[in-house]
Amino acid sequence: MANSVNSNDFLMSSKSSSSRKQKVSTSSPSCLKIPSCERSRSAAIDVFILIAVIAACGFLLFPTIKCMSLKLVELIEAAFYLFKEEIVRTPMIYASIGLGFSCAAIATWILLLCTNRKCRNPNCRGLRKAAEFDIQLETEECVKNSNTLVKD
């Protein structure tokens, strides 16, 4: 009698598993179906309008950008010509100004290098990977002692 109950359970479980397989197999083709887009015509019109607007902006902006770039080139040429004439007249003044700026830049760079060190070790990199150094390894006893202090 126990065997007949077990065989009925086995038949029921095999029927339910086969029905699950059928549901899975019937649901998988429906997942592959792509629903048709009802508004595909208006989407195509929107894309066409977008392309037309971009083309119109290109036709309107191209002459303006071309004119501005030509004027900018003329302005830069005039500035270089004036700068060249000024340097040719008094080269020592501009050389000393350039040398002064170079020395100031080097001094600032050295100052920043010296003040960024965290210790006196010349090979110290200033803890560039500080997150790695923030992690501290503690023994189990130390953790237990700190928990008892926190609870008090």
HELIX and SHEET records of a PDB file:
HELIX    1   1 ALA A    2  LEU A   32  1                                  31    
HELIX    2   2 SER A   40  ARG A   89  1                                  50    
HELIX    3   3 PRO A   91  THR A  115  1                                  25    
HELIX    4   4 ALA A  130  ASP A  134  1                                   5    
HELIX    5   5 GLU A  140  LYS A  151  1                                  12    
END                                                                             
